[in-house]
Amino acid sequence: MTEVNEPRRRFLIGATSFVAGAGVVGVATPFVQSWNPSAKAKSVGAPVQVDISKIDPGAMITVAWQGKPVWVVRRTAENLKNLALEEHSGELRDPDSDVNQQPDYARNAVRSIRDDIFVAVGICTHLGCVPNYEPDGRAEVKHALFFCPCHGSKFDLAGRVFKGVPAPTNLIIPPHQYLGNNVLEIGSDATTS
């Protein structure tokens, strides 16, 4: 009968158990991590911060928030003057934004917190196309606007829809707030934070 080497047996059992345990952890880790949402999925609904100091007057930038394009336009003094023209209001379907598509703090003539900065979801309210920004306007409208190439809807620089186009309502204004003079946060405001 052969003698059993107990210290060696314990070492081999321990080493085999350790290697097997490491293998189980190695296989299980990716599986368990797949249960957690990705950073991209987490950020889809998260607020987005935008540095507006680099936007020139009359220029527009587009940022993604909740998988949608959001426009940030720095309006010029001339843009604001055109929005205030009385004859311009007569061209609009809902000039006073009676349909609730903006937070209460943007329920004003320019549909924004600050007169010079306009923030809107860049999706046409007709069938969901993305309108073009036309800073020089079009022949039938002598000032800057958003024009939807899909079916011809037009929106002014306050996101208000013109009469006689397919889009039924104004553009949607997302919740937003300013975190200082040059930082805009889209997706949250003082009432939702």
N, C-alpha and C positions, 0 to 999 in steps of 0.2 A: 504494500500500500504506500502511495506517494504522500509525502507530507504537504499540507496546504500552507502556502506562504500568505498569511493573513494581511500583513502590511501591503504586500503587492496587490492582493485582491481588492482591498479597500481603495488603493490608489487607482486601479483600473476602473472600478465601478464609479468612483468620483469623476475621473477624467471623461469617461463615456457619458455620464449624466450631464456634465458641463457642456460637452460638445453637442449633445442632443438638445439641451435647453437653448443653447445659442442658435442652433438651427431653427427651432420652433419660433424663437423671437425674431430671427431674420425673415422667416416666411410670413409671420403674422403682422409685422410692423407695416408693410405697405397696404395690407388688407385693412387694418384698423384705420390707417391714415386716409384711406379712400372714403371713409364715412364722414370725414370733416369736409365742409365746403371749401373750395379753393379760394385763394386770395381774390381772384377775378370775380367769383360768385359773391363773395362778401362785399366787394367794392361796388357792385351794381347798384345797390340802393343807398350807398353811403353818400354823404354830401361831398361836393367837389369844390375846391377852392381855386379861384382864378385871380391872377395878378392883372388888374385892369390898367396899371400905369403905362404899359407899353402899347395900348390901343390908341392909334392916332384918331383925331376927329374925322368922322365919316367912315371909319374902318369897322370891320366886323371880324370877330373870331368865333369859332364853333368849338364847343366842348361836349364831351359825352357825359350824360347823367341818366342813370337807369336805362341804358341802352338806347337813348334817344339823343339826337343832336339838339343842343341848346345854344342859341345865338346870344352873343353879347356884342351890342353895337354902341359905339360912342357917337352920339348924335351931335351934329354941329348946331350953331345958333340958327343957321338957315333952316335946318331940318325942323327945329322946334317952332320956328316962325310959320313954316308951311303946315305943321300939324294944327296950329291955332287958327288958321284961316277959316272964316265962317263958311265960305263956299266949299271948302274941303269937307267939312262935316256933312254937308248935303250929299256928298258922293258916297257916304258910308252907310252900310246896312245897320250897324249897331254902334253909332258914334259914342254913346255914353256907356258902353259895355254893360248893358242891362243883363245879358246872359252871364251868369257867374262863372267866369273862366280865369279869374285872377284872385289872389289874396286881397283882403280888405285894404291893406296898405298900398296896393297898386290900383285901387279903384279911383282913378283920377284921369285927367285929360291926356296924360302921357303914358298911363298904365305902367308906372315904375316908381321906385322909391326916389331915385335921383333923376332929374330931368335929362341929364346928359347921357346916362347909361340905360339902355333898353335890354331887357332879358326876356327871352321867349323860347318856348319849345318850337324848334324849326320843322314842324310837320303840318302840312296843309290839313285843315279841318274838313276837307271834302272827302278824299280817298287816301290820305296818308302819304302823298308825295312830299318831297323836300323842295320848297320854293327856292329860287335864286335871289340873292341880294343884288339889287340894281341901284347902286349909289347915285347914278345920274338919271334915274327914272326911265320912262318909256315915252313914246310920242304922245300917247293919250293922257299921260300923267306927267306933269313937268317937274316932279321932285322924286327923291329917293323912295324906293318901295321894295317889297318882296313880291316876286312874280312866280307863280307855280306853272312850270312848263307842261305839266300833264294835261290840265284842262282849262288853263287861263285865269285862275283865281289870282286876285291882287290884294295885298295887305299894305297898309301904310306903316310908317316907322314906329307906330304904337301897337302894331299887330292887329289893327282893326280892318275888317274885310270891306271891300268896296261892294256897292250894289251891282246887280246884274252879272254876277259870277257864280260858279257852282258851289263854292265854299259857303256853308250855311252860317258859320260863326267865326268870331275873332280867334286869333291864335291864343294858345294857352300860356299863361304866365306862371312859371314854376315858383314854389316857395324859395325865397332867397333873402340874404341879409348881407350887410357890410361888416367886415371885421377890421375896420380901420378905413382910411381914405382910399387905399389901393388894393384891398383884398375883398373880393366878392365870394360869398359862399352860396352855392346853388344846392338846394335840397333841404335846407333847414332855415328857420327864421325864429324870431323871439317867441312865437306862439307854438312852434313845434319842437324846439330844442329841449 
